[in-house]
Amino acid sequence: MSALATTFYELFADNLNSNSDKIALVDAGRSIDYASLSAEIDVVAQYLTCQGIGRGERVIVNLRKSIEEVVAMLAVVRIGGVVVNVNTQWTLEQLAYVAEDCGATAIITDSRTARALADNGLPGRVQRVLVHGKAPDADTFDSWQTLSETGAPVARVLDTELAMIIYTSGSTGQPKGVMLSHRNIVAGARAVARYLKLGSDERLISVLAYNFDAGLNQLTTMLLMGGTIVHQPVVMPAEIVRTIVEQKITGLAGVPPLLNQIIRLLAAHPTPLPALRRVTNTGGKIPPDILEMMPDVFPNTDIYLMYGLTEAFRSTYLEPDRFHKKMGSMGQAIPGSEVYVIKEGEGIAGPGEKGELVHRGPLVSLGYWGKPDLTAEKIRPCPELSALIGDEKVVYSGDIVEVDADGDLWFVGRNDAMIKTSGIRLSPDEVEDHVYKSGLVAEAVAYGVDDVDLGQVVHVAVTPLDGFDTDQLMTHCRQAMPSYMIPRVIRVWTDPMPRTSSGKLARPEIVHRSVSEGS
């Protein structure tokens, strides 16, 4: 186990003596132990070194969820480089933007993307492209399969140095690159492994992308503990359930849209999952009706409700033994970190009060690549905490939460997404919770539309379940909601709502399209 690790690469390397013959990664048709994984990492690391890529250089990894993706990432940090993982769902234009923005000097990708790069030209400072598969016949492209089996030395880096840049999905503009240090990644792995009570015998199913902080954290916790990651490339509920059974999965993590589908499937078709020990969520609130179903479809399984943001990795969690009492709560700060709820200009929020959540500790990221002004806006000293921590910088989440009498936190809504109607600040999540309780919709996104008399009125976009009826849903809303909250318009999506590359609902796009189609 990597108890003494100080870098991303050491999380892996420190397991080689004790776990060399243990399975580290499982793909659909292949598995690999720690020793063999190390040998493959050495080969790619040597290639990068021979290309003159070293400490601090940014290397884009653009591969589907696979053993090769992990090999590429660990090879980059082995030589002291900076991993920039770009999801394969992103377009060539988005890939080019990231390459130019971060000044990447190399890309590791597949044959399809390599052909497109050859046709369109290499972006920015990119000089070499390593291709898993057939490489284009051009000087700047090299085939992974032809690399020789030699290894590069492990670079000496400080834990404060940059290890990875995670780019946001860009749903509200061009993507921003969040800079994570080795210390951020190692501290995150240790904190999450501690509160999830992870062991070396874990087998976690990996559904979330590695360019998503929660997906990355699954990998790093298993590297820390010497456990096993089982890759799930086909993100379909029935296939995920089958993998959980066949691979004796001990841990499942997902975003609400995917968890909702899995839980509804298990409710309709109960399936024993005897090896499953824990289920965790990330990327938003789970609807109330789904929360109520979880203990039945996951019996004898610990349910962890969690909250995090890329700029601070993980922030809070709710202990499983408090799930029934505090169903829907974000809980309290994870080990080794502190969170506060701040009332601007007043101080720290008390029981029953709302404010913006701020995060303090070793998981606070280095900010946004190439955007010092935006970094200073997001990560800065907090006047309301100056008596406690002085000028230490904290991450302002932009999320409004409420504190209860036990100190547990409850998500209210994004500060910039609040609906202002009839002089009242209304959280879209509160509207959505009521809509979900109708049992008529699979997904719901509430938003405000400008109104001359009321400031804004509530509209809701929904994807229907079987038996959906608009009038019936509106009747439910009138019975369950105060008058200012009742949707003025319900827009029904017959096609699936768009998602970000991490699987979350792409709210800005959903709202934009709903408003455009209704105008």
MARLO-658926 format. One line per 2 residues: number of its first residue (from 1); for each residue x, y, z of C-alpha. Coordinates in nm, 2 decimals. Each point is the difference from the previous one (the first is absolute). Layout:
<atoms>
NUM	X/Y/Z  ... $
</atoms>
This chain:
<atoms>
1	0.00/0.00/0.00  0.12/0.35/-0.09 $
3	-0.01/0.15/0.35  0.32/0.20/-0.06 $
5	-0.08/0.11/-0.36  0.05/0.37/-0.07 $
7	-0.06/0.00/-0.37  -0.27/-0.13/-0.24 $
9	0.25/-0.26/-0.15  0.11/-0.12/0.35 $
11	-0.37/-0.09/0.08  0.06/-0.27/-0.26 $
13	0.37/-0.08/0.03  -0.01/-0.06/0.37 $
15	-0.22/-0.31/-0.05  0.25/-0.18/-0.23 $
17	0.18/-0.18/0.28  -0.30/-0.14/0.18 $
19	-0.26/-0.02/-0.28  0.20/-0.08/-0.31 $
21	-0.21/-0.30/-0.10  -0.33/0.15/0.11 $
23	-0.25/0.12/-0.27  0.00/0.37/-0.03 $
25	-0.23/0.07/-0.29  -0.27/-0.20/-0.18 $
27	-0.13/0.08/-0.35  -0.27/-0.19/-0.19 $
29	0.24/-0.24/-0.16  0.32/0.04/0.20 $
31	0.13/0.04/0.35  0.35/0.11/0.12 $
33	0.19/-0.04/0.32  0.20/0.27/0.17 $
35	0.34/-0.13/-0.12  -0.12/-0.03/-0.37 $
37	-0.16/0.35/0.03  0.33/0.14/0.12 $
39	0.18/-0.15/-0.30  -0.24/0.15/-0.25 $
41	0.03/0.34/0.18  0.38/-0.02/-0.04 $
43	-0.03/-0.04/-0.38  -0.21/0.31/-0.05 $
45	0.20/0.20/0.25  0.32/-0.08/-0.19 $
47	-0.17/0.11/-0.33  -0.10/0.33/0.16 $
49	0.35/0.05/0.13  0.15/-0.07/-0.34 $
51	-0.22/0.27/-0.15  0.15/0.25/0.24 $
53	-0.32/0.02/0.22  0.08/0.05/0.37 $
55	-0.08/0.17/0.32  -0.29/0.24/-0.03 $
57	-0.08/-0.07/-0.36  -0.37/-0.05/-0.07 $
59	-0.10/-0.32/-0.18  -0.36/-0.06/-0.11 $
61	-0.14/-0.35/0.06  -0.30/-0.06/-0.23 $
63	-0.09/-0.36/0.02  -0.32/-0.20/0.08 $
65	-0.03/-0.14/0.35  0.26/-0.28/-0.01 $
67	0.32/-0.14/0.14  0.18/0.21/-0.26 $
69	-0.15/0.32/0.13  0.13/-0.07/0.35 $
71	0.34/-0.11/-0.14  0.03/0.33/-0.19 $
73	-0.10/0.21/0.30  0.25/-0.17/0.23 $
75	0.27/0.02/-0.26  -0.04/0.37/-0.02 $
77	0.03/0.06/0.38  0.29/-0.25/0.02 $
79	0.22/0.23/-0.20  -0.12/0.31/0.18 $
81	-0.25/0.11/-0.27  -0.35/0.14/0.05 $
83	-0.30/-0.21/-0.11  -0.27/0.17/-0.19 $
85	-0.27/-0.26/-0.04  -0.25/0.08/-0.27 $
87	-0.32/-0.21/-0.03  -0.04/-0.18/-0.33 $
89	-0.36/0.13/-0.02  0.14/0.35/-0.05 $
91	0.03/0.13/-0.36  0.32/0.06/-0.20 $
93	-0.06/0.37/0.04  -0.02/-0.03/0.38 $
95	0.31/-0.22/0.00  0.19/0.26/-0.20 $
97	-0.12/0.28/0.23  0.14/-0.19/0.31 $
99	0.33/-0.07/-0.18  0.04/0.37/-0.09 $
101	-0.11/0.13/0.34  0.23/-0.22/0.21 $
103	0.29/0.01/-0.25  0.02/-0.38/-0.02 $
105	0.30/-0.14/-0.18  -0.14/-0.35/-0.06 $
107	-0.32/-0.19/-0.04  -0.07/-0.37/0.07 $
109	-0.31/-0.11/-0.18  -0.17/-0.27/-0.22 $
111	0.01/-0.06/-0.38  -0.33/0.19/-0.07 $
113	0.11/0.32/0.16  0.35/-0.03/-0.14 $
115	-0.14/-0.01/-0.35  -0.20/0.31/0.07 $
117	0.30/0.18/0.14  0.21/-0.10/-0.30 $
119	-0.27/0.14/-0.23  -0.05/0.32/0.19 $
121	0.35/0.07/0.13  0.15/-0.02/0.35 $
123	-0.13/0.27/0.23  0.21/0.25/0.20 $
125	0.34/-0.12/0.11  -0.07/-0.37/-0.05 $
127	0.31/-0.17/-0.16  -0.07/-0.37/0.04 $
129	-0.31/-0.23/0.00  0.02/-0.35/0.15 $
131	-0.27/-0.22/-0.15  -0.15/-0.31/0.15 $
133	-0.08/-0.18/-0.32  0.10/0.08/-0.36 $
135	0.18/0.33/-0.02  -0.03/0.23/-0.31 $
137	0.30/-0.01/-0.23  0.15/0.33/0.11 $
139	0.32/0.09/0.19  -0.17/0.14/0.30 $
141	-0.21/-0.31/0.08  0.13/-0.32/0.17 $
143	-0.16/-0.33/0.06  -0.03/-0.12/0.36 $
145	0.04/-0.36/-0.12  0.35/0.06/-0.13 $
147	0.15/0.13/0.32  0.30/-0.18/0.14 $
149	-0.02/-0.15/0.35  0.23/0.23/0.19 $
151	-0.07/0.23/0.29  0.07/0.36/0.09 $
153	0.12/0.11/0.35  -0.26/0.12/0.25 $
155	0.02/0.38/0.01  0.04/0.18/0.33 $
157	-0.28/0.25/0.06  -0.13/0.19/0.29 $
159	-0.35/-0.07/0.13  -0.09/0.36/-0.05 $
161	0.07/-0.02/-0.38  -0.27/-0.03/-0.26 $
163	-0.10/-0.36/-0.08  -0.32/0.03/-0.20 $
165	-0.23/0.25/-0.16  -0.37/-0.09/-0.01 $
167	-0.20/0.20/-0.25  -0.37/0.07/0.07 $
169	-0.25/-0.11/-0.26  -0.04/0.36/-0.13 $
171	-0.38/-0.01/0.02  0.00/0.37/0.08 $
173	0.28/0.11/-0.23  0.35/-0.12/-0.08 $
175	0.14/-0.26/0.24  0.21/0.11/0.29 $
177	0.30/-0.20/0.12  0.00/-0.07/0.37 $
179	0.36/-0.06/0.12  0.05/-0.29/0.25 $
181	0.33/-0.04/0.18  0.15/-0.34/0.10 $
183	-0.10/0.10/0.36  -0.36/0.06/-0.11 $
185	-0.02/-0.34/-0.16  0.17/-0.20/0.28 $
187	-0.19/0.19/0.28  -0.33/-0.07/-0.19 $
189	0.07/-0.37/-0.03  0.09/-0.03/0.37 $
191	-0.31/0.20/0.12  -0.24/-0.20/-0.21 $
193	0.15/-0.33/0.08  -0.03/0.08/0.37 $
195	-0.36/0.10/0.01  -0.11/-0.27/-0.24 $
197	0.19/-0.25/0.21  0.16/-0.15/-0.32 $
199	0.22/-0.31/0.02  0.25/-0.17/-0.21 $
201	-0.26/-0.26/-0.11  -0.22/0.25/-0.17 $
203	-0.13/-0.04/-0.36  -0.14/0.34/-0.11 $
205	-0.20/0.03/-0.32  0.13/0.30/-0.20 $
207	-0.29/0.17/-0.19  0.10/0.36/0.05 $
209	0.26/0.15/-0.24  0.36/0.06/0.12 $
211	-0.03/0.37/-0.10  -0.27/0.03/0.27 $
213	0.13/0.05/0.35  -0.21/-0.27/0.15 $
215	0.10/-0.25/-0.27  0.36/0.08/0.05 $
217	-0.04/-0.04/0.38  -0.13/-0.36/-0.05 $
219	0.33/-0.08/-0.18  0.23/0.17/0.25 $
221	-0.17/-0.16/0.30  0.05/-0.34/-0.15 $
223	0.36/0.08/-0.08  0.04/0.12/0.36 $
225	-0.15/-0.32/0.15  0.13/-0.25/-0.25 $
227	-0.35/-0.08/-0.12  -0.16/-0.08/-0.34 $
229	-0.18/0.22/-0.25  -0.25/-0.16/-0.24 $
231	-0.06/0.22/-0.30  -0.35/0.03/-0.13 $
233	0.01/0.14/-0.35  -0.37/-0.07/-0.08 $
235	-0.20/0.24/0.22  -0.33/-0.18/-0.01 $
237	-0.18/-0.08/0.32  -0.06/-0.37/-0.08 $
239	0.37/-0.04/-0.10  0.12/0.17/0.31 $
241	-0.22/-0.22/0.22  0.13/-0.31/-0.18 $
243	0.37/0.11/0.05  -0.07/0.06/0.37 $
245	-0.12/-0.36/0.04  0.25/-0.17/-0.23 $
247	0.31/0.19/0.12  -0.10/-0.01/0.37 $
249	0.01/0.38/0.02  0.03/0.15/0.35 $
251	-0.05/0.37/-0.08  -0.22/0.20/-0.25 $
253	0.02/0.37/-0.06  -0.22/0.20/-0.23 $
255	-0.16/0.33/-0.09  -0.37/0.04/0.07 $
257	-0.13/-0.06/-0.36  0.18/-0.33/-0.02 $
259	-0.08/-0.11/0.35  -0.36/0.08/-0.05 $
261	-0.02/-0.24/-0.30  0.19/-0.27/0.19 $
263	-0.23/0.03/0.30  -0.32/-0.01/-0.20 $
265	0.13/-0.30/-0.18  0.08/-0.18/0.32 $
267	-0.34/0.10/0.15  -0.18/-0.15/-0.31 $
269	0.23/-0.31/-0.01  0.15/-0.07/0.34 $
271	0.35/-0.14/-0.03  0.21/-0.13/0.29 $
273	0.34/0.18/0.02  0.17/-0.19/0.28 $
275	0.35/0.14/-0.05  -0.11/0.37/-0.01 $
277	0.11/0.18/0.32  -0.06/0.37/-0.08 $
279	-0.18/0.23/-0.25  0.12/0.36/-0.03 $
281	-0.14/0.30/-0.20  0.16/0.31/-0.14 $
283	-0.09/0.28/-0.25  -0.33/0.12/0.15 $
285	-0.30/-0.09/0.21  -0.18/-0.34/-0.02 $
287	-0.38/0.05/-0.03  -0.20/-0.07/0.31 $
289	-0.19/-0.29/-0.15  0.33/-0.17/-0.10 $
291	0.15/0.05/0.34  -0.30/-0.18/0.16 $
293	0.05/-0.29/-0.24  0.38/-0.04/0.07 $
295	-0.01/-0.21/0.32  -0.24/-0.25/-0.16 $
297	0.20/-0.05/-0.32  0.34/0.01/0.18 $
299	-0.07/-0.20/0.32  0.29/-0.05/0.24 $
301	0.19/0.26/-0.19  0.15/0.33/0.14 $
303	-0.15/0.30/-0.18  0.23/0.31/0.00 $
305	-0.15/0.33/-0.11  0.29/0.22/-0.11 $
307	0.08/0.35/-0.13  0.30/0.13/-0.17 $
309	0.12/0.26/-0.26  0.29/-0.03/-0.24 $
311	0.18/0.30/0.15  0.01/-0.18/0.34 $
313	-0.04/-0.37/-0.10  -0.21/-0.13/0.28 $
315	-0.17/0.21/0.27  -0.27/-0.18/0.21 $
317	-0.17/-0.33/0.06  -0.28/-0.15/0.21 $
319	0.08/-0.31/0.21  -0.21/-0.30/-0.12 $
321	-0.15/-0.06/0.35  -0.16/0.34/-0.02 $
323	-0.15/-0.05/-0.35  -0.36/-0.07/0.12 $
325	0.00/0.29/0.25  0.17/0.25/-0.24 $
327	-0.11/-0.12/-0.34  0.12/0.25/-0.26 $
329	0.25/0.18/0.22  0.36/0.07/-0.11 $
331	0.12/-0.07/0.35  0.32/0.16/0.13 $
333	0.36/0.05/-0.10  0.21/-0.29/-0.11 $
335	0.31/-0.10/0.21  0.29/0.25/-0.03 $
337	-0.22/0.29/-0.14  -0.23/0.27/0.14 $
339	-0.31/0.16/-0.15  -0.19/0.30/0.11 $
341	-0.33/0.16/-0.10  0.06/0.37/-0.04 $
343	-0.26/0.28/0.01  0.18/0.28/-0.20 $
345	0.08/0.30/0.22  -0.14/-0.16/0.31 $
347	0.19/-0.32/0.10  -0.04/-0.37/0.03 $
349	-0.36/-0.13/-0.04  -0.16/-0.17/0.29 $
351	-0.27/-0.26/0.03  -0.29/0.06/-0.23 $
353	0.19/0.26/-0.20  0.12/0.00/-0.36 $
355	0.32/0.12/-0.16  0.27/-0.09/-0.25 $
357	0.22/-0.30/0.07  0.37/0.06/0.01 $
359	0.27/-0.27/0.02  0.33/0.01/0.18 $
361	0.29/-0.25/0.02  0.25/-0.21/-0.21 $
363	-0.25/-0.08/-0.27  -0.03/0.37/-0.11 $
365	0.13/-0.01/-0.36  0.26/0.23/-0.15 $
367	-0.27/0.19/-0.20  -0.07/0.03/-0.37 $
369	0.28/-0.05/-0.26  0.09/0.33/-0.16 $
371	-0.28/0.19/0.17  0.14/0.18/0.31 $
373	-0.29/0.25/0.02  -0.26/-0.28/0.00 $
375	0.21/-0.19/0.25  0.01/0.30/0.23 $
377	-0.38/0.03/-0.02  -0.05/-0.37/0.09 $
379	0.28/-0.06/0.25  0.06/0.29/0.23 $
381	0.01/0.10/0.37  -0.34/0.01/0.17 $
383	-0.06/0.31/0.21  -0.26/-0.17/0.21 $
385	0.26/-0.26/0.10  0.30/0.23/0.06 $
387	-0.03/-0.03/0.38  0.04/-0.38/-0.03 $
389	0.24/-0.05/-0.29  0.14/0.35/-0.09 $
391	0.07/0.05/-0.37  0.01/-0.37/-0.09 $
393	-0.18/-0.06/-0.33  -0.32/-0.20/-0.03 $
395	-0.20/-0.13/-0.30  -0.33/0.18/-0.04 $
397	-0.23/-0.27/-0.14  -0.28/0.22/-0.14 $
399	-0.25/-0.24/0.17  -0.25/0.11/0.26 $
401	-0.06/-0.25/0.28  -0.19/0.00/0.33 $
403	0.14/-0.11/0.34  -0.22/-0.20/0.23 $
405	0.01/-0.04/0.38  0.25/-0.29/-0.02 $
407	0.24/0.19/-0.23  -0.10/-0.20/-0.30 $
409	-0.03/0.18/-0.34  -0.28/-0.01/-0.25 $
411	0.04/0.11/-0.36  -0.23/0.29/-0.09 $
413	0.12/0.10/-0.35  0.27/0.17/-0.21 $
415	0.03/0.36/0.08  -0.02/0.10/-0.36 $
417	-0.29/-0.24/-0.08  -0.25/0.13/0.26 $
419	-0.34/0.09/-0.14  -0.12/0.34/0.12 $
421	-0.38/0.01/0.00  -0.25/0.21/0.18 $
423	0.29/0.15/0.21  0.10/-0.35/0.11 $
425	0.33/-0.18/-0.07  -0.09/-0.35/-0.10 $
427	0.23/-0.29/-0.05  -0.06/-0.21/-0.32 $
429	0.08/-0.31/0.20  -0.29/0.07/0.23 $
431	-0.24/0.01/-0.30  0.16/-0.31/-0.15 $
433	-0.04/-0.19/0.33  -0.37/0.05/-0.01 $
435	-0.02/-0.09/-0.36  0.19/-0.33/0.05 $
437	-0.24/-0.09/0.29  -0.28/-0.02/-0.26 $
439	0.15/-0.33/-0.12  -0.07/0.11/-0.36 $
441	0.33/0.12/-0.12  0.35/-0.14/-0.04 $
443	0.19/0.33/-0.01  -0.10/0.36/0.08 $
445	0.18/0.33/-0.04  -0.17/0.31/0.14 $
447	0.10/0.35/-0.11  -0.12/0.36/0.00 $
449	-0.14/0.19/-0.29  -0.03/0.38/0.01 $
451	-0.34/0.14/0.08  -0.11/0.37/0.00 $
453	-0.21/-0.03/0.32  0.17/-0.27/0.20 $
455	0.37/0.05/-0.10  0.01/-0.37/-0.10 $
457	-0.23/-0.29/-0.02  0.08/-0.37/0.04 $
459	0.02/-0.23/-0.30  0.10/-0.37/0.02 $
461	0.14/-0.23/-0.27  -0.07/-0.37/0.06 $
463	0.06/-0.34/-0.16  -0.31/-0.21/0.06 $
465	-0.04/-0.34/0.15  -0.26/-0.25/-0.12 $
467	-0.35/0.13/0.08  0.11/0.36/0.00 $
469	-0.28/0.26/-0.04  0.07/0.38/0.00 $
471	-0.33/0.08/0.16  0.06/-0.25/0.27 $
473	0.34/0.14/0.07  -0.13/0.35/0.02 $
475	-0.27/-0.12/0.24  0.27/-0.15/0.22 $
477	0.19/0.33/0.00  -0.30/0.20/0.10 $
479	-0.06/-0.23/0.29  0.36/-0.03/0.11 $
481	0.15/0.35/-0.06  -0.06/0.35/0.13 $
483	-0.15/0.22/-0.27  0.33/0.18/-0.09 $
485	0.17/-0.33/-0.07  -0.26/-0.15/-0.23 $
487	0.14/-0.03/-0.36  -0.16/0.23/-0.25 $
489	0.12/-0.23/-0.28  0.09/-0.37/-0.01 $
491	0.22/-0.09/-0.31  0.01/-0.37/-0.08 $
493	0.32/-0.14/-0.15  -0.07/-0.31/-0.21 $
495	0.37/-0.06/-0.06  0.26/-0.05/0.28 $
497	0.12/0.33/0.15  0.36/0.09/-0.09 $
499	0.27/-0.08/0.25  0.36/0.11/0.07 $
501	0.29/-0.23/-0.06  -0.02/-0.10/0.37 $
503	-0.36/-0.11/-0.04  -0.17/0.29/0.18 $
505	-0.29/0.18/-0.16  0.12/0.28/-0.21 $
507	-0.22/0.26/0.16  0.10/0.31/-0.20 $
509	-0.06/-0.18/-0.33  -0.33/-0.14/0.12 $
511	-0.13/0.34/0.12  0.12/0.17/-0.32 $
513	-0.17/-0.25/-0.23  -0.32/-0.01/0.21 $
515	-0.02/0.38/-0.01  0.09/0.02/-0.37 $
517	-0.26/-0.26/-0.10  -0.26/0.16/0.21 $
519	0.05/0.35/-0.14 $
</atoms>
